[in-house]
């Protein structure tokens, strides 16, 4: 991370409960991702956020609008 780059903020929404797959129902991070977050660089954090988004879509928590023709 460069000196001028700010840290990517945590996606935590203070709804901390794990599902049967040990994924947080609030932020969609795994236990390992939550534990490691403070030691991740911004590139890794962005990768985790992308995974969280995909998990949320797979669980029907995010609705995607179709692209306009």
mmCIF file of the N, C-alpha and C atoms, coordinates in Angstrom:
data_MODEL
# 
_entry.id   MODEL 
# 
loop_
_atom_site.group_PDB 
_atom_site.id 
_atom_site.type_symbol 
_atom_site.label_atom_id 
_atom_site.label_alt_id 
_atom_site.label_comp_id 
_atom_site.label_asym_id 
_atom_site.label_entity_id 
_atom_site.label_seq_id 
_atom_site.pdbx_PDB_ins_code 
_atom_site.Cartn_x 
_atom_site.Cartn_y 
_atom_site.Cartn_z 
_atom_site.occupancy 
_atom_site.B_iso_or_equiv 
_atom_site.pdbx_formal_charge 
_atom_site.auth_seq_id 
_atom_site.auth_comp_id 
_atom_site.auth_asym_id 
_atom_site.auth_atom_id 
_atom_site.pdbx_PDB_model_num 
ATOM 1   N N  . UNK A 1 1  ? 0.856   -1.172  0.000   1.00 0.00 ? 1  UNK A N  1 
ATOM 2   C CA . UNK A 1 1  ? 0.000   0.000   0.000   1.00 0.00 ? 1  UNK A CA 1 
ATOM 3   C C  . UNK A 1 1  ? 0.897   1.228   0.000   1.00 0.00 ? 1  UNK A C  1 
ATOM 4   N N  . UNK A 1 2  ? 0.622   2.154   -0.889  1.00 0.00 ? 2  UNK A N  1 
ATOM 5   C CA . UNK A 1 2  ? 1.423   3.365   -0.934  1.00 0.00 ? 2  UNK A CA 1 
ATOM 6   C C  . UNK A 1 2  ? 1.064   4.267   0.240   1.00 0.00 ? 2  UNK A C  1 
ATOM 7   N N  . UNK A 1 3  ? 1.960   5.182   0.546   1.00 0.00 ? 3  UNK A N  1 
ATOM 8   C CA . UNK A 1 3  ? 1.750   6.073   1.687   1.00 0.00 ? 3  UNK A CA 1 
ATOM 9   C C  . UNK A 1 3  ? 0.505   6.928   1.509   1.00 0.00 ? 3  UNK A C  1 
ATOM 10  N N  . UNK A 1 4  ? 0.131   7.244   0.258   1.00 0.00 ? 4  UNK A N  1 
ATOM 11  C CA . UNK A 1 4  ? -1.019  8.104   0.010   1.00 0.00 ? 4  UNK A CA 1 
ATOM 12  C C  . UNK A 1 4  ? -2.334  7.332   -0.115  1.00 0.00 ? 4  UNK A C  1 
ATOM 13  N N  . UNK A 1 5  ? -2.246  6.016   -0.220  1.00 0.00 ? 5  UNK A N  1 
ATOM 14  C CA . UNK A 1 5  ? -3.458  5.210   -0.376  1.00 0.00 ? 5  UNK A CA 1 
ATOM 15  C C  . UNK A 1 5  ? -4.066  4.891   0.977   1.00 0.00 ? 5  UNK A C  1 
ATOM 16  N N  . UNK A 1 6  ? -5.354  5.149   1.094   1.00 0.00 ? 6  UNK A N  1 
ATOM 17  C CA . UNK A 1 6  ? -6.043  4.850   2.349   1.00 0.00 ? 6  UNK A CA 1 
ATOM 18  C C  . UNK A 1 6  ? -6.423  3.379   2.390   1.00 0.00 ? 6  UNK A C  1 
ATOM 19  N N  . UNK A 1 7  ? -6.475  2.789   3.582   1.00 0.00 ? 7  UNK A N  1 
ATOM 20  C CA . UNK A 1 7  ? -6.857  1.378   3.694   1.00 0.00 ? 7  UNK A CA 1 
ATOM 21  C C  . UNK A 1 7  ? -8.304  1.162   3.233   1.00 0.00 ? 7  UNK A C  1 
ATOM 22  N N  . UNK A 1 8  ? -8.534  0.058   2.542   1.00 0.00 ? 8  UNK A N  1 
ATOM 23  C CA . UNK A 1 8  ? -9.897  -0.323  2.163   1.00 0.00 ? 8  UNK A CA 1 
ATOM 24  C C  . UNK A 1 8  ? -10.640 -0.661  3.456   1.00 0.00 ? 8  UNK A C  1 
ATOM 25  N N  . UNK A 1 9  ? -11.787 -0.015  3.700   1.00 0.00 ? 9  UNK A N  1 
ATOM 26  C CA . UNK A 1 9  ? -12.499 -0.253  4.960   1.00 0.00 ? 9  UNK A CA 1 
ATOM 27  C C  . UNK A 1 9  ? -13.123 -1.646  5.029   1.00 0.00 ? 9  UNK A C  1 
ATOM 28  N N  . UNK A 1 10 ? -13.317 -2.098  6.235   1.00 0.00 ? 10 UNK A N  1 
ATOM 29  C CA . UNK A 1 10 ? -13.949 -3.389  6.485   1.00 0.00 ? 10 UNK A CA 1 
ATOM 30  C C  . UNK A 1 10 ? -15.415 -3.346  6.047   1.00 0.00 ? 10 UNK A C  1 
ATOM 31  N N  . UNK A 1 11 ? -15.927 -4.450  5.515   1.00 0.00 ? 11 UNK A N  1 
ATOM 32  C CA . UNK A 1 11 ? -17.336 -4.505  5.141   1.00 0.00 ? 11 UNK A CA 1 
ATOM 33  C C  . UNK A 1 11 ? -18.263 -4.848  6.311   1.00 0.00 ? 11 UNK A C  1 
ATOM 34  N N  . UNK A 1 12 ? -17.721 -4.927  7.504   1.00 0.00 ? 12 UNK A N  1 
ATOM 35  C CA . UNK A 1 12 ? -18.514 -5.301  8.680   1.00 0.00 ? 12 UNK A CA 1 
ATOM 36  C C  . UNK A 1 12 ? -19.715 -4.364  8.844   1.00 0.00 ? 12 UNK A C  1 
ATOM 37  N N  . UNK A 1 13 ? -20.887 -4.959  9.061   1.00 0.00 ? 13 UNK A N  1 
ATOM 38  C CA . UNK A 1 13 ? -22.111 -4.187  9.284   1.00 0.00 ? 13 UNK A CA 1 
ATOM 39  C C  . UNK A 1 13 ? -22.690 -4.474  10.676  1.00 0.00 ? 13 UNK A C  1 
ATOM 40  N N  . UNK A 1 14 ? -21.858 -5.026  11.551  1.00 0.00 ? 14 UNK A N  1 
ATOM 41  C CA . UNK A 1 14 ? -22.229 -5.327  12.942  1.00 0.00 ? 14 UNK A CA 1 
ATOM 42  C C  . UNK A 1 14 ? -23.408 -6.290  13.051  1.00 0.00 ? 14 UNK A C  1 
ATOM 43  N N  . UNK A 1 15 ? -23.522 -7.188  12.079  1.00 0.00 ? 15 UNK A N  1 
ATOM 44  C CA . UNK A 1 15 ? -24.469 -8.310  12.153  1.00 0.00 ? 15 UNK A CA 1 
ATOM 45  C C  . UNK A 1 15 ? -23.589 -9.553  12.091  1.00 0.00 ? 15 UNK A C  1 
ATOM 46  N N  . UNK A 1 16 ? -23.033 -9.910  13.212  1.00 0.00 ? 16 UNK A N  1 
ATOM 47  C CA . UNK A 1 16 ? -21.994 -10.938 13.258  1.00 0.00 ? 16 UNK A CA 1 
ATOM 48  C C  . UNK A 1 16 ? -22.580 -12.278 13.675  1.00 0.00 ? 16 UNK A C  1 
ATOM 49  N N  . UNK A 1 17 ? -22.885 -13.090 12.674  1.00 0.00 ? 17 UNK A N  1 
ATOM 50  C CA . UNK A 1 17 ? -23.405 -14.435 12.921  1.00 0.00 ? 17 UNK A CA 1 
ATOM 51  C C  . UNK A 1 17 ? -22.943 -15.308 11.768  1.00 0.00 ? 17 UNK A C  1 
ATOM 52  N N  . UNK A 1 18 ? -22.446 -16.481 12.092  1.00 0.00 ? 18 UNK A N  1 
ATOM 53  C CA . UNK A 1 18 ? -21.956 -17.388 11.060  1.00 0.00 ? 18 UNK A CA 1 
ATOM 54  C C  . UNK A 1 18 ? -23.048 -18.349 10.618  1.00 0.00 ? 18 UNK A C  1 
ATOM 55  N N  . UNK A 1 19 ? -23.085 -18.613 9.303   1.00 0.00 ? 19 UNK A N  1 
ATOM 56  C CA . UNK A 1 19 ? -24.026 -19.600 8.788   1.00 0.00 ? 19 UNK A CA 1 
ATOM 57  C C  . UNK A 1 19 ? -23.390 -20.987 8.871   1.00 0.00 ? 19 UNK A C  1 
ATOM 58  N N  . UNK A 1 20 ? -24.042 -21.980 8.295   1.00 0.00 ? 20 UNK A N  1 
ATOM 59  C CA . UNK A 1 20 ? -23.544 -23.357 8.354   1.00 0.00 ? 20 UNK A CA 1 
ATOM 60  C C  . UNK A 1 20 ? -22.215 -23.549 7.621   1.00 0.00 ? 20 UNK A C  1 
ATOM 61  N N  . UNK A 1 21 ? -21.891 -22.634 6.721   1.00 0.00 ? 21 UNK A N  1 
ATOM 62  C CA . UNK A 1 21 ? -20.624 -22.703 5.980   1.00 0.00 ? 21 UNK A CA 1 
ATOM 63  C C  . UNK A 1 21 ? -19.545 -21.816 6.601   1.00 0.00 ? 21 UNK A C  1 
ATOM 64  N N  . UNK A 1 22 ? -19.792 -21.311 7.815   1.00 0.00 ? 22 UNK A N  1 
ATOM 65  C CA . UNK A 1 22 ? -18.870 -20.395 8.514   1.00 0.00 ? 22 UNK A CA 1 
ATOM 66  C C  . UNK A 1 22 ? -18.622 -19.114 7.729   1.00 0.00 ? 22 UNK A C  1 
ATOM 67  N N  . UNK A 1 23 ? -19.680 -18.611 7.094   1.00 0.00 ? 23 UNK A N  1 
ATOM 68  C CA . UNK A 1 23 ? -19.657 -17.324 6.415   1.00 0.00 ? 23 UNK A CA 1 
ATOM 69  C C  . UNK A 1 23 ? -20.525 -16.373 7.239   1.00 0.00 ? 23 UNK A C  1 
ATOM 70  N N  . UNK A 1 24 ? -20.017 -15.172 7.490   1.00 0.00 ? 24 UNK A N  1 
ATOM 71  C CA . UNK A 1 24 ? -20.773 -14.194 8.263   1.00 0.00 ? 24 UNK A CA 1 
ATOM 72  C C  . UNK A 1 24 ? -22.007 -13.763 7.481   1.00 0.00 ? 24 UNK A C  1 
ATOM 73  N N  . UNK A 1 25 ? -23.160 -13.800 8.117   1.00 0.00 ? 25 UNK A N  1 
ATOM 74  C CA . UNK A 1 25 ? -24.402 -13.429 7.444   1.00 0.00 ? 25 UNK A CA 1 
ATOM 75  C C  . UNK A 1 25 ? -24.504 -11.920 7.223   1.00 0.00 ? 25 UNK A C  1 
ATOM 76  N N  . UNK A 1 26 ? -23.702 -11.143 7.919   1.00 0.00 ? 26 UNK A N  1 
ATOM 77  C CA . UNK A 1 26 ? -23.728 -9.696  7.745   1.00 0.00 ? 26 UNK A CA 1 
ATOM 78  C C  . UNK A 1 26 ? -22.848 -9.223  6.613   1.00 0.00 ? 26 UNK A C  1 
ATOM 79  N N  . UNK A 1 27 ? -21.568 -9.594  6.637   1.00 0.00 ? 27 UNK A N  1 
ATOM 80  C CA . UNK A 1 27 ? -20.609 -9.070  5.650   1.00 0.00 ? 27 UNK A CA 1 
ATOM 81  C C  . UNK A 1 27 ? -20.226 -10.072 4.577   1.00 0.00 ? 27 UNK A C  1 
ATOM 82  N N  . UNK A 1 28 ? -20.601 -11.328 4.741   1.00 0.00 ? 28 UNK A N  1 
ATOM 83  C CA . UNK A 1 28 ? -20.318 -12.390 3.770   1.00 0.00 ? 28 UNK A CA 1 
ATOM 84  C C  . UNK A 1 28 ? -18.854 -12.806 3.717   1.00 0.00 ? 28 UNK A C  1 
ATOM 85  N N  . UNK A 1 29 ? -18.072 -12.477 4.761   1.00 0.00 ? 29 UNK A N  1 
ATOM 86  C CA . UNK A 1 29 ? -16.681 -12.937 4.813   1.00 0.00 ? 29 UNK A CA 1 
ATOM 87  C C  . UNK A 1 29 ? -16.597 -14.250 5.566   1.00 0.00 ? 29 UNK A C  1 
ATOM 88  N N  . UNK A 1 30 ? -15.591 -15.050 5.217   1.00 0.00 ? 30 UNK A N  1 
ATOM 89  C CA . UNK A 1 30 ? -15.322 -16.289 5.957   1.00 0.00 ? 30 UNK A CA 1 
ATOM 90  C C  . UNK A 1 30 ? -14.617 -15.929 7.267   1.00 0.00 ? 30 UNK A C  1 
ATOM 91  N N  . UNK A 1 31 ? -14.565 -16.886 8.166   1.00 0.00 ? 31 UNK A N  1 
ATOM 92  C CA . UNK A 1 31 ? -13.866 -16.672 9.434   1.00 0.00 ? 31 UNK A CA 1 
ATOM 93  C C  . UNK A 1 31 ? -12.410 -16.303 9.173   1.00 0.00 ? 31 UNK A C  1 
ATOM 94  N N  . UNK A 1 32 ? -11.764 -17.000 8.251   1.00 0.00 ? 32 UNK A N  1 
ATOM 95  C CA . UNK A 1 32 ? -10.358 -16.717 7.938   1.00 0.00 ? 32 UNK A CA 1 
ATOM 96  C C  . UNK A 1 32 ? -10.193 -15.306 7.387   1.00 0.00 ? 32 UNK A C  1 
ATOM 97  N N  . UNK A 1 33 ? -11.120 -14.869 6.543   1.00 0.00 ? 33 UNK A N  1 
ATOM 98  C CA . UNK A 1 33 ? -11.033 -13.522 5.978   1.00 0.00 ? 33 UNK A CA 1 
ATOM 99  C C  . UNK A 1 33 ? -11.229 -12.458 7.049   1.00 0.00 ? 33 UNK A C  1 
ATOM 100 N N  . UNK A 1 34 ? -12.151 -12.691 7.954   1.00 0.00 ? 34 UNK A N  1 
ATOM 101 C CA . UNK A 1 34 ? -12.387 -11.744 9.050   1.00 0.00 ? 34 UNK A CA 1 
ATOM 102 C C  . UNK A 1 34 ? -11.146 -11.644 9.926   1.00 0.00 ? 34 UNK A C  1 
ATOM 103 N N  . UNK A 1 35 ? -10.580 -12.782 10.259  1.00 0.00 ? 35 UNK A N  1 
ATOM 104 C CA . UNK A 1 35 ? -9.416  -12.831 11.149  1.00 0.00 ? 35 UNK A CA 1 
ATOM 105 C C  . UNK A 1 35 ? -8.202  -12.163 10.527  1.00 0.00 ? 35 UNK A C  1 
ATOM 106 N N  . UNK A 1 36 ? -8.010  -12.358 9.226   1.00 0.00 ? 36 UNK A N  1 
ATOM 107 C CA . UNK A 1 36 ? -6.841  -11.817 8.530   1.00 0.00 ? 36 UNK A CA 1 
ATOM 108 C C  . UNK A 1 36 ? -6.981  -10.374 8.067   1.00 0.00 ? 36 UNK A C  1 
ATOM 109 N N  . UNK A 1 37 ? -8.178  -9.824  8.068   1.00 0.00 ? 37 UNK A N  1 
ATOM 110 C CA . UNK A 1 37 ? -8.458  -8.527  7.451   1.00 0.00 ? 37 UNK A CA 1 
ATOM 111 C C  . UNK A 1 37 ? -7.439  -7.446  7.844   1.00 0.00 ? 37 UNK A C  1 
ATOM 112 N N  . UNK A 1 38 ? -7.125  -7.326  9.093   1.00 0.00 ? 38 UNK A N  1 
ATOM 113 C CA . UNK A 1 38 ? -6.223  -6.250  9.548   1.00 0.00 ? 38 UNK A CA 1 
ATOM 114 C C  . UNK A 1 38 ? -4.805  -6.414  9.010   1.00 0.00 ? 38 UNK A C  1 
ATOM 115 N N  . UNK A 1 39 ? -4.453  -7.607  8.559   1.00 0.00 ? 39 UNK A N  1 
ATOM 116 C CA . UNK A 1 39 ? -3.104  -7.852  8.032   1.00 0.00 ? 39 UNK A CA 1 
ATOM 117 C C  . UNK A 1 39 ? -3.066  -7.901  6.497   1.00 0.00 ? 39 UNK A C  1 
ATOM 118 N N  . UNK A 1 40 ? -4.215  -7.719  5.858   1.00 0.00 ? 40 UNK A N  1 
ATOM 119 C CA . UNK A 1 40 ? -4.280  -7.756  4.397   1.00 0.00 ? 40 UNK A CA 1 
ATOM 120 C C  . UNK A 1 40 ? -3.875  -6.414  3.814   1.00 0.00 ? 40 UNK A C  1 
ATOM 121 N N  . UNK A 1 41 ? -3.266  -6.466  2.618   1.00 0.00 ? 41 UNK A N  1 
ATOM 122 C CA . UNK A 1 41 ? -3.033  -5.215  1.901   1.00 0.00 ? 41 UNK A CA 1 
ATOM 123 C C  . UNK A 1 41 ? -4.312  -4.895  1.112   1.00 0.00 ? 41 UNK A C  1 
ATOM 124 N N  . UNK A 1 42 ? -4.364  -3.715  0.524   1.00 0.00 ? 42 UNK A N  1 
ATOM 125 C CA . UNK A 1 42 ? -5.578  -3.293  -0.172  1.00 0.00 ? 42 UNK A CA 1 
ATOM 126 C C  . UNK A 1 42 ? -5.954  -4.195  -1.340  1.00 0.00 ? 42 UNK A C  1 
ATOM 127 N N  . UNK A 1 43 ? -4.975  -4.718  -2.043  1.00 0.00 ? 43 UNK A N  1 
ATOM 128 C CA . UNK A 1 43 ? -5.267  -5.616  -3.167  1.00 0.00 ? 43 UNK A CA 1 
ATOM 129 C C  . UNK A 1 43 ? -6.002  -6.864  -2.681  1.00 0.00 ? 43 UNK A C  1 
ATOM 130 N N  . UNK A 1 44 ? -5.519  -7.447  -1.592  1.00 0.00 ? 44 UNK A N  1 
ATOM 131 C CA . UNK A 1 44 ? -6.170  -8.640  -1.039  1.00 0.00 ? 44 UNK A CA 1 
ATOM 132 C C  . UNK A 1 44 ? -7.555  -8.290  -0.494  1.00 0.00 ? 44 UNK A C  1 
ATOM 133 N N  . UNK A 1 45 ? -7.679  -7.129  0.140   1.00 0.00 ? 45 UNK A N  1 
ATOM 134 C CA . UNK A 1 45 ? -8.987  -6.714  0.654   1.00 0.00 ? 45 UNK A CA 1 
ATOM 135 C C  . UNK A 1 45 ? -9.997  -6.557  -0.478  1.00 0.00 ? 45 UNK A C  1 
ATOM 136 N N  . UNK A 1 46 ? -9.563  -5.972  -1.598  1.00 0.00 ? 46 UNK A N  1 
ATOM 137 C CA . UNK A 1 46 ? -10.473 -5.824  -2.738  1.00 0.00 ? 46 UNK A CA 1 
ATOM 138 C C  . UNK A 1 46 ? -10.888 -7.187  -3.287  1.00 0.00 ? 46 UNK A C  1 
ATOM 139 N N  . UNK A 1 47 ? -9.975  -8.133  -3.288  1.00 0.00 ? 47 UNK A N  1 
ATOM 140 C CA . UNK A 1 47 ? -10.310 -9.495  -3.737  1.00 0.00 ? 47 UNK A CA 1 
ATOM 141 C C  . UNK A 1 47 ? -11.347 -10.124 -2.820  1.00 0.00 ? 47 UNK A C  1 
ATOM 142 N N  . UNK A 1 48 ? -11.185 -9.930  -1.520  1.00 0.00 ? 48 UNK A N  1 
ATOM 143 C CA . UNK A 1 48 ? -12.149 -10.465 -0.549  1.00 0.00 ? 48 UNK A CA 1 
ATOM 144 C C  . UNK A 1 48 ? -13.509 -9.797  -0.739  1.00 0.00 ? 48 UNK A C  1 
ATOM 145 N N  . UNK A 1 49 ? -13.517 -8.481  -0.965  1.00 0.00 ? 49 UNK A N  1 
ATOM 146 C CA . UNK A 1 49 ? -14.792 -7.786  -1.190  1.00 0.00 ? 49 UNK A CA 1 
ATOM 147 C C  . UNK A 1 49 ? -15.500 -8.325  -2.426  1.00 0.00 ? 49 UNK A C  1 
ATOM 148 N N  . UNK A 1 50 ? -14.748 -8.658  -3.467  1.00 0.00 ? 50 UNK A N  1 
ATOM 149 C CA . UNK A 1 50 ? -15.348 -9.245  -4.668  1.00 0.00 ? 50 UNK A CA 1 
ATOM 150 C C  . UNK A 1 50 ? -15.962 -10.606 -4.340  1.00 0.00 ? 50 UNK A C  1 
ATOM 151 N N  . UNK A 1 51 ? -15.264 -11.407 -3.539  1.00 0.00 ? 51 UNK A N  1 
ATOM 152 C CA . UNK A 1 51 ? -15.812 -12.702 -3.111  1.00 0.00 ? 51 UNK A CA 1 
ATOM 153 C C  . UNK A 1 51 ? -17.082 -12.508 -2.288  1.00 0.00 ? 51 UNK A C  1 
ATOM 154 N N  . UNK A 1 52 ? -17.077 -11.518 -1.408  1.00 0.00 ? 52 UNK A N  1 
ATOM 155 C CA . UNK A 1 52 ? -18.253 -11.231 -0.579  1.00 0.00 ? 52 UNK A CA 1 
ATOM 156 C C  . UNK A 1 52 ? -19.444 -10.875 -1.465  1.00 0.00 ? 52 UNK A C  1 
ATOM 157 N N  . UNK A 1 53 ? -19.193 -10.083 -2.487  1.00 0.00 ? 53 UNK A N  1 
ATOM 158 C CA . UNK A 1 53 ? -20.265 -9.697  -3.408  1.00 0.00 ? 53 UNK A CA 1 
ATOM 159 C C  . UNK A 1 53 ? -20.820 -10.922 -4.136  1.00 0.00 ? 53 UNK A C  1 
ATOM 160 N N  . UNK A 1 54 ? -19.940 -11.796 -4.589  1.00 0.00 ? 54 UNK A N  1 
ATOM 161 C CA . UNK A 1 54 ? -20.391 -13.015 -5.270  1.00 0.00 ? 54 UNK A CA 1 
ATOM 162 C C  . UNK A 1 54 ? -21.177 -13.911 -4.329  1.00 0.00 ? 54 UNK A C  1 
ATOM 163 N N  . UNK A 1 55 ? -20.740 -14.018 -3.083  1.00 0.00 ? 55 UNK A N  1 
ATOM 164 C CA . UNK A 1 55 ? -21.476 -14.823 -2.092  1.00 0.00 ? 55 UNK A CA 1 
ATOM 165 C C  . UNK A 1 55 ? -22.856 -14.237 -1.856  1.00 0.00 ? 55 UNK A C  1 
ATOM 166 N N  . UNK A 1 56 ? -22.930 -12.916 -1.729  1.00 0.00 ? 56 UNK A N  1 
ATOM 167 C CA . UNK A 1 56 ? -24.215 -12.252 -1.495  1.00 0.00 ? 56 UNK A CA 1 
ATOM 168 C C  . UNK A 1 56 ? -25.153 -12.473 -2.686  1.00 0.00 ? 56 UNK A C  1 
ATOM 169 N N  . UNK A 1 57 ? -24.637 -12.375 -3.910  1.00 0.00 ? 57 UNK A N  1 
ATOM 170 C CA . UNK A 1 57 ? -25.466 -12.629 -5.093  1.00 0.00 ? 57 UNK A CA 1 
ATOM 171 C C  . UNK A 1 57 ? -25.953 -14.072 -5.097  1.00 0.00 ? 57 UNK A C  1 
ATOM 172 N N  . UNK A 1 58 ? -25.075 -15.019 -4.781  1.00 0.00 ? 58 UNK A N  1 
ATOM 173 C CA . UNK A 1 58 ? -25.442 -16.436 -4.781  1.00 0.00 ? 58 UNK A CA 1 
ATOM 174 C C  . UNK A 1 58 ? -26.524 -16.742 -3.748  1.00 0.00 ? 58 UNK A C  1 
ATOM 175 N N  . UNK A 1 59 ? -26.553 -15.991 -2.674  1.00 0.00 ? 59 UNK A N  1 
ATOM 176 C CA . UNK A 1 59 ? -27.553 -16.197 -1.615  1.00 0.00 ? 59 UNK A CA 1 
ATOM 177 C C  . UNK A 1 59 ? -28.807 -15.359 -1.829  1.00 0.00 ? 59 UNK A C  1 
ATOM 178 N N  . UNK A 1 60 ? -28.847 -14.623 -2.938  1.00 0.00 ? 60 UNK A N  1 
ATOM 179 C CA . UNK A 1 60 ? -30.023 -13.805 -3.230  1.00 0.00 ? 60 UNK A CA 1 
ATOM 180 C C  . UNK A 1 60 ? -30.101 -12.537 -2.407  1.00 0.00 ? 60 UNK A C  1 
ATOM 181 N N  . UNK A 1 61 ? -28.982 -12.098 -1.876  1.00 0.00 ? 61 UNK A N  1 
ATOM 182 C CA . UNK A 1 61 ? -28.966 -10.891 -1.050  1.00 0.00 ? 61 UNK A CA 1 
ATOM 183 C C  . UNK A 1 61 ? -28.697 -9.630  -1.863  1.00 0.00 ? 61 UNK A C  1 
ATOM 184 N N  . UNK A 1 62 ? -28.278 -9.808  -3.112  1.00 0.00 ? 62 UNK A N  1 
ATOM 185 C CA . UNK A 1 62 ? -28.013 -8.695  -4.020  1.00 0.00 ? 62 UNK A CA 1 
ATOM 186 C C  . UNK A 1 62 ? -28.751 -8.987  -5.311  1.00 0.00 ? 62 UNK A C  1 
ATOM 187 N N  . UNK A 1 63 ? -29.505 -8.027  -5.772  1.00 0.00 ? 63 UNK A N  1 
ATOM 188 C CA . UNK A 1 63 ? -30.224 -8.192  -7.030  1.00 0.00 ? 63 UNK A CA 1 
ATOM 189 C C  . UNK A 1 63 ? -29.527 -7.376  -8.090  1.00 0.00 ? 63 UNK A C  1 
ATOM 190 N N  . UNK A 1 64 ? -29.300 -8.010  -9.218  1.00 0.00 ? 64 UNK A N  1 
ATOM 191 C CA . UNK A 1 64 ? -28.651 -7.336  -10.333 1.00 0.00 ? 64 UNK A CA 1 
ATOM 192 C C  . UNK A 1 64 ? -29.713 -6.968  -11.359 1.00 0.00 ? 64 UNK A C  1 
ATOM 193 N N  . UNK A 1 65 ? -29.683 -5.723  -11.809 1.00 0.00 ? 65 UNK A N  1 
ATOM 194 C CA . UNK A 1 65 ? -30.598 -5.300  -12.859 1.00 0.00 ? 65 UNK A CA 1 
ATOM 195 C C  . UNK A 1 65 ? -30.005 -5.688  -14.207 1.00 0.00 ? 65 UNK A C  1 
ATOM 196 N N  . UNK A 1 66 ? -30.849 -6.106  -15.146 1.00 0.00 ? 66 UNK A N  1 
ATOM 197 C CA . UNK A 1 66 ? -30.313 -6.466  -16.459 1.00 0.00 ? 66 UNK A CA 1 
ATOM 198 C C  . UNK A 1 66 ? -29.734 -5.232  -17.139 1.00 0.00 ? 66 UNK A C  1 
ATOM 199 N N  . UNK A 1 67 ? -28.709 -5.471  -17.944 1.00 0.00 ? 67 UNK A N  1 
ATOM 200 C CA . UNK A 1 67 ? -28.093 -4.374  -18.681 1.00 0.00 ? 67 UNK A CA 1 
ATOM 201 C C  . UNK A 1 67 ? -29.089 -3.856  -19.717 1.00 0.00 ? 67 UNK A C  1 
ATOM 202 N N  . UNK A 1 68 ? -29.061 -2.553  -19.952 1.00 0.00 ? 68 UNK A N  1 
ATOM 203 C CA . UNK A 1 68 ? -29.933 -1.970  -20.956 1.00 0.00 ? 68 UNK A CA 1 
ATOM 204 C C  . UNK A 1 68 ? -29.411 -2.312  -22.343 1.00 0.00 ? 68 UNK A C  1 
ATOM 205 N N  . UNK A 1 69 ? -30.311 -2.664  -23.265 1.00 0.00 ? 69 UNK A N  1 
ATOM 206 C CA . UNK A 1 69 ? -29.861 -3.028  -24.611 1.00 0.00 ? 69 UNK A CA 1 
ATOM 207 C C  . UNK A 1 69 ? -29.272 -1.856  -25.368 1.00 0.00 ? 69 UNK A C  1 
# 
